């Protein structure tokens, strides 16, 4: 996974970089999706911060933008949005798997028995 961190109108300190890397890794490690790159852009305008996260996954691109007066709150909210999007995708992939034939036959037999009674 390739992580790009960009700061506009301010410098990215090592503590910010470590925090962002740790949070992104914690979000992406358990999803078992093929994530190719993550781009994080943090921008400062007067007294507010805007964080934009773009996560590239196989066949999917997730984007999140949040504005706040605190840099860390802005990043956390954007990371939470990405986490929700990844969780929804993972659930969607899991729920679209085929049902085993035995279980499908048992359900049909149970319905037929219920109608017969």
Buried (B, 14 or more C-beta within 10 A) or exposed (E): EEBEBEBEEEEEEEEBBEBBBEBBEEBBEEBEBEBEEBBBBBBBEEEEBBBBBBBBBEEEEBBBBBBBEEBBEBBBBBBBBBBEBBEEBBEEEEEEEEEEEEEEEEEEEEEEEEEEE
